[in-house]
Amino acid sequence: MLKAGVTYSLTIEFSAELNAEPLTGLYRSSYTTEDGYTRTIASTFFAPTDARKAFPCFDEPAYKANFTLTVENEPGYFALANMPLDGENETLSDEWVRSKFMMSVPMSTYLLCFVVCDFVKVEKETKGGVQFRVWARPEASHSLTSALDWGADIIDYFEDYFQIDFPLPKMDMIAIPDFAAGAMENWGLITYRESALLYTDGVSSPSNKQRVCTVVSHELAHQWFGNLVTLQWWDDVWLNEGFASFVEYLGVEHVEPTWGMNDQFVVRDLQPVMNTDALQTSRPIIVDVETPDDINQQFDPISYNKGASILRMLQNFLGQSTFRKGVNSYLKRFAYGNAVNTDLWNELTKAAVEDGQDVDVAQVMDTWTLQMGFPAVNVTRTYGGGNVDFTATQERFLSNPDSEEQSTYPDPGFGYRWYVPMTYTTKSDANFDGNNTEWLDPGPDTYIRWVFGGSDADWLIVNIRQFGYYRVNYDDDNWLLISQQLEANNKVFPESSRAAFLSDAFNLARGGELSMVTAFELTSYLTKERDYVPWVAVDSNLGYVDLMLSRSKAYGNFQSYMLNQVTPFFDFIGWEGQSNAHLESLSHSLAVNLACQYGNEDCINNATLEFAAWMADSSTNMINPTLRSTVYCTAVSAGGQDEWNFAYEQYQATLDASESSTLLTSLGCSSQVWVLNTFLEISLDPTKVRTQDAVNAVGYVARNPVGYSLAWDFFRANWDVYRATYGDSIFQFSSLVDSVTAHFNTEFELQMLEDFMADHPDQGTASRAFVQAVDSTKANIRWVDSYLEEVATWLDDSVSTTT
C-alpha cells in the first residue's frame, strides 16, 4: 500500500515507430534541401489529447507536473525542448548525442514539446532578458527576421499588459515543414506551420505578412492565457482560444499601429463566426465534452472567433482599464494552476466594483456563453416629433427561420434572450469613439425608448463599430437615411461601421427580416468606397450571393453589376498600386482580385501577360507579391494545360513556404475539368502534395464553379482515405466537409448529403460539420426559393439602368 507523504518513482519502458502520419503525438517530418536531398526531423504535437501517443501519462489539463526531459539523437542533429539545456550535450559511445533539459515549471501534458532537427536560427534578447530565438530549415534562414522582431516586441508588450514577467528563461519559435494546424503554443517552444512563421520580403504577400504577425501574437498570448493559467477541462477551450484570438489584435496593434487591426476585427473574426452561429445547429461556447472527438471539435470558430468577439464586447462596456485590471488579477490568482470561466468573471466583477461600476459580469456573460446564437436588435423610430425617438427590442437571429429547433444543446433557461450592451450615435451628435452604453435586458417584453435632440432627417446608428456581438435592424426610413449618407460622404462612418451595415443588411435579408432590395440598394454607394475593411465585407457577403447565383441565369447580370461597382475601386488603386503601406497593399490585392474575378478586361489582360512573361523566363519572377495570388489564379483559369503545368512545376520547385501556398491555391483555378481531376488525384500523393495541404487542395477545387461536383465526388470516392488520415484532426476534417458542401442549394444535393451521412455514420471530428452542412444546405435552398427571383429582377433593372 502506498503511504501518504512518501515520494515514489515509477519507471515504464515503452517504444514505438516514428511515423510520418498522422501529424500528432511524436511524428516524423521532412524537407528537401537546395541540393535535392531529403532531410528528416522529429517533432511533437500533443494538443489536446495526444501526449499519450508519445509517453504514458495522465493526459488531462488539470494534471500539471514538472517535466524533466532527456533526448538522445543521431549525430548531425540537435534537440530543443520547452526549457533550456541543463549543462552541455553528451556524446555517447555510438556517437549519438544526449541532451538533458532543465526541469520545467508546472504545466499540462499537452504543452510539452521537443524537436530533433538540424535547423538554423536567428536570436535576440528581449527587454525583459528573455533569450528569444526563431528556427527553420537552412533554406528558409532569410525568412526569420520579421517573426523575430515582432515576437520579441510582443512578448515585452504582453509582460507589461499582463503585469507578469514571462516565466521561462527562453522562448523558441520553430517552423515545422509538416504541421497539421497553424501553430501550437507549447510553453517556451512554439511550433508553427512554415507559412505561419516565415515571411520573405519581396516574395510573400501583405496578407501573409499580417498572418505571420497575427499568429505569432496569438501564440505568445497563450504563454500567459492557457499556459500560465490553464483551463480545468476542455469544455472551456474558449478560455484559451477566445482570449488569445482577442489579445492577438492588441499585440499586433502594438507592433504595427498603422494596420488598422481594430477595424479589421469585425471582418476577420466577428462577422465570419456569425454565419455559423446563426444556424440552429450552432452550439453554446461552453458545452460538456467527454471523448477525444468531442474535445477536438471544440477547436472551432465558436471557441476562437465568438470567444474573441464577446471578450471584445466585454472590454468595451467595462472599459479597457477595468478589463485589464480584472484579467491581470485572474492571471496572478491562478498562476501555475487551472481555472474555469466563472473564475474570470469573478475577477472582472471585482475590478468593475472597485472602479465604481454596478455590473455582475457572470450574470451578463452567462447569456452569451451558455446559450448558442445571438440576437437581432430591432430599432424602430417614431418620426414627426422633431427628435430622434426610438424603441429597441431583441429576438434570436436565424439565417433560416424555418429550420427545426435542435435538441443537442437545449435552452439553458434564458429563452434565447441576452443582456445586450447598446451603443448609439446620431447625425446631429455624431460620436464614434465614446462609450455611451444602455442595456437591453433579457426580459420577455423589454424595450427601450430614448429621445434626443435632432430631427427626423438624422440617421441613427446602434452598435458603434460593431463592438456588440449582435445584428441591428432599422425601420426602412432609417436604412434610407444611412444609405443616403453613404452616397453623400461614406467617411462620416468608420470603416468597421460601414462593414457592419453591409453585413447586417444582407444577413437580415437572408433571414427574412429585411427586404433583399433594401440590402442591394445599400451597395449602390460602393462606386465611391475606397477603403479596405468595407470591401472585405462586400467580398464576404456578396460572395455568398455569388455562390447562390453561380449556377443560375441571373449570374450574368450579377457579374455585370459587381463589375460596375468594383471597377472604380480598381481604377482608383490601379494595377501598380498607390503605395507600399500595409493597408494600401491589402486594398491593392483585394481590388485587383475582385476586378479580375468579375471580368475586368484590363485586369485579366495584365494578369495573363505577366504570367506569360514568367513562363517565358522562369528564372525571373517579376510579378508583384501583392498580386501573385490573383495573377496566378487568373492565368491558370484563362489558360489551359500549359499554364497549369507551369504553375505545378513552380510549386514543386519553390523552397519558399508562402510562394508554395500561393501556387497550390492557383492549381485549383483551372477551367478544365480534366485538369482539376488531375489535381485532385495528385493531392493524395504525399510525394507531390504534403499531407498537411491535401485537404486545402480539395477546398481550392471546391470553390471553383467548374469543380463543385468534382470535389464532392472525389471526397465521397476517397472517404476511407480521408477518414483514416484526418478523421481525428482538430481542424482539417471539418474544414474539408465545409468546403465540399458550401455550394449545395438544391433538394437533390441535400438528399445526396443526407444519404452519404446515413451510409457513413463514423464521422470522427467532422460529425458536427456534417450536421451543420445539412442545416446550411437547407438555408441555401430557402434562399434560392425565397429570393432568387426577387434578386434577379432587381439585378435586371439595375444592369439595364447602368447600361
Solvent accessible surface area in square Angstrom, and as a share of the most:
residue,aa,sasa,rsa
1,M,229,1.02
2,L,134,0.67
3,K,143,0.61
4,A,108,0.83
5,G,89,0.86
6,V,76,0.44
7,T,134,0.78
8,Y,112,0.43
9,S,109,0.70
10,L,153,0.76
11,T,117,0.68
12,I,88,0.45
13,E,166,0.74
14,F,116,0.48
15,S,110,0.71
16,A,92,0.71
17,E,144,0.65
18,L,69,0.34
19,N,75,0.39
20,A,39,0.30
21,E,78,0.35
22,P,70,0.44
23,L,13,0.07
24,T,27,0.16
25,G,1,0.01
26,L,64,0.32
27,Y,2,0.01
28,R,95,0.35
29,S,3,0.02
30,S,36,0.23
31,Y,7,0.03
32,T,63,0.37
33,T,25,0.14
34,E,133,0.60
35,D,117,0.61
36,G,53,0.51
37,Y,153,0.58
38,T,94,0.55
39,R,79,0.29
40,T,50,0.29
41,I,4,0.02
42,A,13,0.10
43,S,0,0.00
44,T,1,0.01
45,F,7,0.03
46,F,0,0.00
47,A,6,0.04
48,P,2,0.01
49,T,10,0.06
50,D,20,0.10
51,A,0,0.00
52,R,117,0.43
53,K,106,0.45
54,A,20,0.15
55,F,40,0.16
56,P,64,0.41
57,C,42,0.25
58,F,160,0.67
59,D,10,0.05
60,E,71,0.32
61,P,1,0.00
62,A,37,0.29
63,Y,120,0.46
64,K,41,0.17
65,A,43,0.33
66,N,76,0.39
67,F,34,0.14
68,T,75,0.43
69,L,32,0.16
70,T,69,0.40
71,V,14,0.08
72,E,79,0.36
73,N,7,0.03
74,E,89,0.40
75,P,70,0.44
76,G,59,0.57
77,Y,38,0.14
78,F,56,0.23
79,A,7,0.06
80,L,11,0.06
81,A,3,0.03
82,N,4,0.02
83,M,19,0.08
84,P,29,0.18
85,L,68,0.34
86,D,73,0.38
87,G,53,0.51
88,E,166,0.75
89,N,64,0.33
90,E,86,0.38
91,T,91,0.53
92,L,32,0.16
93,S,120,0.78
94,D,90,0.47
95,E,105,0.47
96,W,98,0.34
97,V,26,0.15
98,R,86,0.31
99,S,0,0.00
100,K,102,0.43
101,F,7,0.03
102,M,82,0.37
103,M,120,0.54
104,S,6,0.04
105,V,28,0.16
106,P,46,0.29
107,M,1,0.00
108,S,0,0.00
109,T,6,0.04
110,Y,4,0.02
111,L,0,0.00
112,L,9,0.04
113,C,0,0.00
114,F,26,0.11
115,V,0,0.00
116,V,22,0.12
117,C,0,0.00
118,D,28,0.14
119,F,8,0.03
120,V,53,0.31
121,K,81,0.34
122,V,42,0.24
123,E,84,0.38
124,K,79,0.33
125,E,125,0.56
126,T,8,0.05
127,K,188,0.80
128,G,50,0.48
129,G,44,0.42
130,V,6,0.04
131,Q,71,0.32
132,F,0,0.00
133,R,38,0.14
134,V,0,0.00
135,W,16,0.06
136,A,0,0.00
137,R,15,0.05
138,P,55,0.35
139,E,23,0.11
140,A,4,0.03
141,S,50,0.33
142,H,120,0.53
143,S,3,0.02
144,L,0,0.00
145,T,77,0.45
146,S,29,0.19
147,A,0,0.00
148,L,13,0.06
149,D,56,0.29
150,W,19,0.07
151,G,0,0.00
152,A,3,0.02
153,D,63,0.33
154,I,0,0.00
155,I,0,0.00
156,D,24,0.13
157,Y,45,0.17
158,F,0,0.00
159,E,22,0.10
160,D,80,0.41
161,Y,15,0.06
162,F,0,0.00
163,Q,99,0.44
164,I,30,0.15
165,D,110,0.57
166,F,11,0.05
167,P,37,0.23
168,L,7,0.04
169,P,68,0.43
170,K,3,0.01
171,M,0,0.00
172,D,0,0.00
173,M,0,0.00
174,I,0,0.00
175,A,0,0.00
176,I,0,0.00
177,P,2,0.01
178,D,17,0.09
179,F,0,0.00
180,A,19,0.15
181,A,10,0.08
182,G,23,0.23
183,A,16,0.12
184,M,7,0.03
185,E,9,0.04
186,N,1,0.01
187,W,0,0.00
188,G,0,0.00
189,L,0,0.00
190,I,0,0.00
191,T,0,0.00
192,Y,0,0.00
193,R,27,0.10
194,E,17,0.08
195,S,15,0.10
196,A,0,0.00
197,L,0,0.00
198,L,6,0.03
199,Y,25,0.10
200,T,12,0.07
201,D,122,0.63
202,G,48,0.46
203,V,44,0.25
204,S,6,0.04
205,S,28,0.18
206,P,15,0.10
207,S,67,0.43
208,N,17,0.09
209,K,58,0.25
210,Q,17,0.07
211,R,96,0.35
212,V,0,0.00
213,C,0,0.00
214,T,23,0.13
215,V,24,0.14
216,V,0,0.00
217,S,0,0.00
218,H,16,0.07
219,E,10,0.05
220,L,0,0.00
221,A,0,0.00
222,H,1,0.00
223,Q,0,0.00
224,W,0,0.00
225,F,2,0.01
226,G,0,0.00
227,N,0,0.00
228,L,3,0.02
229,V,3,0.02
230,T,2,0.01
231,L,2,0.01
232,Q,79,0.35
233,W,72,0.25
234,W,5,0.02
235,D,34,0.18
236,D,4,0.02
237,V,1,0.01
238,W,1,0.00
239,L,5,0.03
240,N,7,0.03
241,E,8,0.04
242,G,0,0.00
243,F,1,0.00
244,A,0,0.00
245,S,5,0.03
246,F,7,0.03
247,V,0,0.00
248,E,16,0.07
249,Y,11,0.04
250,L,32,0.16
251,G,0,0.00
252,V,0,0.00
253,E,47,0.21
254,H,95,0.42
255,V,28,0.16
256,E,37,0.17
257,P,89,0.56
258,T,105,0.61
259,W,6,0.02
260,G,26,0.25
261,M,3,0.01
262,N,89,0.45
263,D,29,0.15
264,Q,0,0.00
265,F,4,0.02
266,V,0,0.00
267,V,11,0.06
268,R,94,0.34
269,D,13,0.07
270,L,0,0.00
271,Q,10,0.04
272,P,53,0.34
273,V,1,0.01
274,M,1,0.00
275,N,61,0.31
276,T,32,0.19
277,D,0,0.00
278,A,3,0.02
279,L,11,0.06
280,Q,14,0.06
281,T,22,0.13
282,S,0,0.00
283,R,0,0.00
284,P,7,0.05
285,I,0,0.00
286,I,27,0.14
287,V,11,0.06
288,D,133,0.69
289,V,9,0.05
290,E,142,0.64
291,T,65,0.38
292,P,65,0.41
293,D,42,0.22
294,D,50,0.26
295,I,4,0.02
296,N,9,0.05
297,Q,20,0.09
298,Q,0,0.00
299,F,18,0.07
300,D,25,0.13
301,P,62,0.39
302,I,1,0.01
303,S,0,0.00
304,Y,43,0.16
305,N,28,0.14
306,K,0,0.00
307,G,0,0.00
308,A,0,0.00
309,S,0,0.00
310,I,0,0.00
311,L,1,0.00
312,R,11,0.04
313,M,3,0.01
314,L,0,0.00
315,Q,18,0.08
316,N,33,0.17
317,F,19,0.08
318,L,6,0.03
319,G,24,0.23
320,Q,135,0.60
321,S,86,0.56
322,T,4,0.02
323,F,1,0.00
324,R,76,0.28
325,K,83,0.35
326,G,0,0.00
327,V,0,0.00
328,N,15,0.08
329,S,44,0.28
330,Y,4,0.01
331,L,0,0.00
332,K,111,0.47
333,R,148,0.54
334,F,35,0.15
335,A,36,0.28
336,Y,87,0.33
337,G,23,0.22
338,N,31,0.16
339,A,2,0.02
340,V,55,0.31
341,N,17,0.09
342,T,62,0.36
343,D,29,0.15
344,L,1,0.00
345,W,0,0.00
346,N,74,0.38
347,E,6,0.03
348,L,0,0.00
349,T,32,0.19
350,K,101,0.43
351,A,3,0.03
352,A,0,0.00
353,V,93,0.54
354,E,126,0.57
355,D,61,0.32
356,G,71,0.68
357,Q,53,0.24
358,D,153,0.79
359,V,24,0.14
360,D,69,0.36
361,V,0,0.00
362,A,24,0.19
363,Q,96,0.43
364,V,9,0.05
365,M,0,0.00
366,D,35,0.18
367,T,1,0.00
368,W,0,0.00
369,T,0,0.00
370,L,65,0.33
371,Q,1,0.01
372,M,2,0.01
373,G,0,0.00
374,F,0,0.00
375,P,0,0.00
376,A,0,0.00
377,V,0,0.00
378,N,37,0.19
379,V,2,0.01
380,T,73,0.42
381,R,11,0.04
382,T,76,0.44
383,Y,67,0.26
384,G,68,0.65
385,G,59,0.57
386,G,44,0.42
387,N,50,0.26
388,V,0,0.00
389,D,17,0.09
390,F,1,0.00
391,T,40,0.23
392,A,0,0.00
393,T,56,0.33
394,Q,6,0.03
395,E,76,0.34
396,R,35,0.13
397,F,1,0.00
398,L,25,0.13
399,S,5,0.03
400,N,10,0.05
401,P,63,0.40
402,D,109,0.56
403,S,21,0.13
404,E,151,0.68
405,E,118,0.53
406,Q,36,0.16
407,S,98,0.63
408,T,96,0.56
409,Y,47,0.18
410,P,98,0.61
411,D,55,0.29
412,P,68,0.43
413,G,66,0.64
414,F,64,0.27
415,G,44,0.43
416,Y,30,0.11
417,R,44,0.16
418,W,0,0.00
419,Y,41,0.16
420,V,0,0.00
421,P,8,0.05
422,M,0,0.00
423,T,7,0.04
424,Y,16,0.06
425,T,6,0.03
426,T,8,0.05
427,K,105,0.45
428,S,75,0.48
429,D,111,0.57
430,A,54,0.42
431,N,79,0.41
432,F,23,0.10
433,D,120,0.62
434,G,34,0.33
435,N,73,0.37
436,N,77,0.39
437,T,34,0.20
438,E,62,0.28
439,W,83,0.29
440,L,0,0.00
441,D,63,0.33
442,P,31,0.20
443,G,25,0.24
444,P,115,0.72
445,D,127,0.66
446,T,30,0.17
447,Y,137,0.52
448,I,26,0.13
449,R,138,0.50
450,W,35,0.12
451,V,88,0.51
452,F,53,0.22
453,G,58,0.56
454,G,30,0.29
455,S,45,0.29
456,D,49,0.26
457,A,66,0.51
458,D,9,0.05
459,W,5,0.02
460,L,0,0.00
461,I,3,0.01
462,V,5,0.03
463,N,9,0.04
464,I,6,0.03
465,R,58,0.21
466,Q,0,0.00
467,F,49,0.20
468,G,3,0.03
469,Y,0,0.00
470,Y,0,0.00
471,R,1,0.01
472,V,3,0.02
473,N,16,0.08
474,Y,14,0.05
475,D,30,0.15
476,D,101,0.53
477,D,77,0.40
478,N,1,0.00
479,W,4,0.01
480,L,100,0.50
481,L,30,0.15
482,I,0,0.00
483,S,18,0.12
484,Q,95,0.42
485,Q,20,0.09
486,L,1,0.00
487,E,56,0.25
488,A,85,0.66
489,N,77,0.39
490,N,13,0.07
491,K,128,0.54
492,V,53,0.31
493,F,1,0.00
494,P,19,0.12
495,E,38,0.17
496,S,1,0.00
497,S,2,0.01
498,R,6,0.02
499,A,0,0.00
500,A,8,0.06
501,F,9,0.04
502,L,1,0.00
503,S,1,0.01
504,D,8,0.04
505,A,0,0.00
506,F,10,0.04
507,N,10,0.05
508,L,0,0.00
509,A,0,0.00
510,R,30,0.11
511,G,4,0.04
512,G,46,0.44
513,E,50,0.22
514,L,17,0.08
515,S,55,0.35
516,M,4,0.02
517,V,54,0.31
518,T,31,0.18
519,A,0,0.00
520,F,1,0.00
521,E,82,0.37
522,L,3,0.02
523,T,1,0.00
524,S,43,0.27
525,Y,2,0.01
526,L,1,0.00
527,T,39,0.23
528,K,102,0.43
529,E,0,0.00
530,R,68,0.25
531,D,29,0.15
532,Y,15,0.06
533,V,3,0.01
534,P,0,0.00
535,W,0,0.00
536,V,19,0.11
537,A,0,0.00
538,V,0,0.00
539,D,52,0.27
540,S,60,0.38
541,N,15,0.08
542,L,2,0.01
543,G,26,0.25
544,Y,39,0.15
545,V,3,0.02
546,D,19,0.10
547,L,42,0.21
548,M,5,0.02
549,L,0,0.00
550,S,21,0.14
551,R,123,0.45
552,S,29,0.19
553,K,184,0.78
554,A,6,0.05
555,Y,50,0.19
556,G,43,0.42
557,N,45,0.23
558,F,0,0.00
559,Q,60,0.27
560,S,49,0.31
561,Y,10,0.04
562,M,3,0.01
563,L,52,0.26
564,N,60,0.31
565,Q,5,0.02
566,V,0,0.00
567,T,35,0.20
568,P,37,0.23
569,F,0,0.00
570,F,11,0.05
571,D,93,0.48
572,F,96,0.40
573,I,13,0.07
574,G,23,0.22
575,W,28,0.10
576,E,142,0.64
577,G,23,0.22
578,Q,106,0.47
579,S,56,0.36
580,N,151,0.77
581,A,52,0.40
582,H,19,0.08
583,L,43,0.21
584,E,78,0.35
585,S,11,0.07
586,L,7,0.03
587,S,9,0.06
588,H,8,0.04
589,S,28,0.18
590,L,20,0.10
591,A,0,0.00
592,V,0,0.00
593,N,54,0.28
594,L,1,0.01
595,A,0,0.00
596,C,10,0.06
597,Q,80,0.36
598,Y,5,0.02
599,G,26,0.25
600,N,15,0.08
601,E,131,0.59
602,D,94,0.49
603,C,0,0.00
604,I,51,0.26
605,N,80,0.41
606,N,46,0.24
607,A,0,0.00
608,T,39,0.23
609,L,122,0.61
610,E,53,0.24
611,F,2,0.01
612,A,52,0.40
613,A,65,0.50
614,W,11,0.04
615,M,62,0.28
616,A,93,0.72
617,D,69,0.36
618,S,58,0.37
619,S,102,0.66
620,T,60,0.35
621,N,38,0.19
622,M,164,0.73
623,I,5,0.02
624,N,55,0.28
625,P,29,0.18
626,T,15,0.09
627,L,4,0.02
628,R,17,0.06
629,S,59,0.38
630,T,6,0.03
631,V,0,0.00
632,Y,0,0.00
633,C,44,0.26
634,T,18,0.11
635,A,3,0.03
636,V,1,0.00
637,S,41,0.27
638,A,69,0.53
639,G,18,0.17
640,G,24,0.23
641,Q,70,0.31
642,D,99,0.51
643,E,43,0.19
644,W,8,0.03
645,N,53,0.27
646,F,16,0.07
647,A,0,0.00
648,Y,39,0.15
649,E,99,0.45
650,Q,34,0.15
651,Y,20,0.08
652,Q,85,0.38
653,A,71,0.55
654,T,36,0.21
655,L,64,0.32
656,D,25,0.13
657,A,13,0.10
658,S,8,0.05
659,E,14,0.06
660,S,28,0.18
661,S,49,0.32
662,T,30,0.17
663,L,1,0.00
664,L,5,0.03
665,T,28,0.17
666,S,1,0.01
667,L,0,0.00
668,G,1,0.01
669,C,18,0.11
670,S,2,0.01
671,S,49,0.32
672,Q,49,0.22
673,V,71,0.41
674,W,151,0.53
675,V,0,0.00
676,L,0,0.00
677,N,60,0.31
678,T,57,0.33
679,F,0,0.00
680,L,1,0.00
681,E,111,0.50
682,I,24,0.12
683,S,1,0.01
684,L,52,0.26
685,D,43,0.22
686,P,80,0.51
687,T,113,0.66
688,K,81,0.34
689,V,1,0.01
690,R,76,0.28
691,T,21,0.12
692,Q,14,0.06
693,D,21,0.11
694,A,3,0.02
695,V,6,0.03
696,N,54,0.28
697,A,1,0.00
698,V,0,0.00
699,G,12,0.11
700,Y,35,0.13
701,V,0,0.00
702,A,4,0.03
703,R,153,0.56
704,N,18,0.09
705,P,79,0.50
706,V,56,0.32
707,G,0,0.00
708,Y,10,0.04
709,S,67,0.44
710,L,28,0.14
711,A,0,0.00
712,W,4,0.01
713,D,67,0.35
714,F,18,0.08
715,F,0,0.00
716,R,84,0.31
717,A,86,0.66
718,N,31,0.16
719,W,15,0.05
720,D,111,0.58
721,V,69,0.40
722,Y,0,0.00
723,R,46,0.17
724,A,91,0.70
725,T,35,0.20
726,Y,8,0.03
727,G,0,0.00
728,D,91,0.47
729,S,15,0.10
730,I,25,0.13
731,F,71,0.29
732,Q,19,0.09
733,F,0,0.00
734,S,31,0.20
735,S,52,0.34
736,L,0,0.00
737,V,0,0.00
738,D,75,0.39
739,S,30,0.19
740,V,0,0.00
741,T,7,0.04
742,A,50,0.39
743,H,6,0.02
744,F,2,0.01
745,N,15,0.08
746,T,56,0.33
747,E,115,0.51
748,F,146,0.61
749,E,12,0.05
750,L,17,0.08
751,Q,95,0.42
752,M,38,0.17
753,L,0,0.00
754,E,63,0.28
755,D,68,0.35
756,F,12,0.05
757,M,34,0.15
758,A,78,0.61
759,D,105,0.55
760,H,53,0.23
761,P,108,0.68
762,D,92,0.47
763,Q,19,0.09
764,G,7,0.07
765,T,2,0.01
766,A,0,0.00
767,S,41,0.27
768,R,43,0.16
769,A,7,0.05
770,F,1,0.00
771,V,71,0.41
772,Q,28,0.12
773,A,7,0.05
774,V,20,0.12
775,D,8,0.04
776,S,37,0.24
777,T,1,0.01
778,K,83,0.35
779,A,3,0.02
780,N,5,0.03
781,I,14,0.07
782,R,39,0.14
783,W,4,0.01
784,V,34,0.19
785,D,110,0.57
786,S,58,0.37
787,Y,19,0.07
788,L,35,0.17
789,E,113,0.51
790,E,63,0.28
791,V,1,0.01
792,A,18,0.14
793,T,81,0.47
794,W,32,0.11
795,L,0,0.00
796,D,73,0.38
797,D,85,0.44
798,S,19,0.12
799,V,21,0.12
800,S,72,0.46
801,T,116,0.68
802,T,77,0.45
803,T,137,0.80
